[in-house]
């Protein structure tokens, strides 16, 4: 099962979007809606926390790339294993900041 959690939009600093489980095309529309909403609410930076993600497919990668193309600065947090390999193979890891996770 996949889940998407978002930090409160009134918190200062970048919004944190936490993706958990196996994320695929079925989750891309919701993620896109969230990422589209951010600039409308004055947020131009987001942290995508992938510490709980086991898998992401090309639809999720494309959704993240579209957010970048719309001007949102993304930081990918704690991507490992298959998820990190997907980001690297797609080239997305060259377009975002990669963070190992909270200290």
Secondary structure, DSSP 8 states (H G I E B T S, - for coil): --EEEE--TTSSS-EEEEEEEEE-HHHHHHHHHHHHHHHHTT--EEEEEEEEEEEE-HHHHHHHHHHHHTT-EEEEES--HHHHHHHHHHTGGGTSEEE----
